[in-house]
């Protein structure tokens, strides 16, 4: 029922919705539940039937509060070229300094080389 209240049929596709972008916020999956499987499902939701949102019109909000959030795994997953949302943000940015996390953000490394 929550889905029908928060995401009515009119918003399931960009075409005809009147919206420019769909932003996915599934903060509790990473912050409280620490459930990467659910977070990954939330990342894929815009392109999962019956939804039909193109990646350039999708945004995703990553939680990085409550020390221990798997934010680095979420970052690497959501920036995978298969998902490639137009916008990725972090909630809440002040925790970067509070927890003393270092930048730059994690980078995807390949174990194979192309010759």
PEWO-V148792 format. One record per backbone hydrogen bond with DSSP energy under -0.5 kcal/mol. CO is the residue of the C=O (numbers start at 1). NH is the residue of the N-H. If there is no record, write none. Layout:
co->CO nh->NH
co->CO nh->NH
This chain:
co->1 nh->5
co->2 nh->6
co->3 nh->7
co->8 nh->11
co->9 nh->12
co->12 nh->52
co->14 nh->17
co->14 nh->18
co->21 nh->23
co->22 nh->24
co->22 nh->59
co->23 nh->25
co->24 nh->61
co->26 nh->29
co->26 nh->30
co->27 nh->30
co->27 nh->31
co->28 nh->32
co->28 nh->33
co->28 nh->34
co->29 nh->35
co->30 nh->70
co->34 nh->36
co->35 nh->39
co->36 nh->40
co->37 nh->41
co->38 nh->42
co->39 nh->43
co->40 nh->44
co->41 nh->45
co->44 nh->47
co->45 nh->48
co->46 nh->53
co->47 nh->49
co->48 nh->51
co->52 nh->14
co->54 nh->57
co->55 nh->58
co->55 nh->86
co->57 nh->22
co->58 nh->86
co->58 nh->87
co->59 nh->24
co->60 nh->62
co->60 nh->89
co->61 nh->26
co->62 nh->91
co->66 nh->69
co->69 nh->71
co->70 nh->74
co->71 nh->75
co->72 nh->76
co->73 nh->77
co->74 nh->78
co->75 nh->79
co->77 nh->80
co->78 nh->85
co->80 nh->83
co->80 nh->84
co->87 nh->60
co->89 nh->62
co->90 nh->93
co->91 nh->64
co->92 nh->95
co->93 nh->96
co->93 nh->97
co->94 nh->97
co->94 nh->98
co->95 nh->99
co->96 nh->101
co->113 nh->115
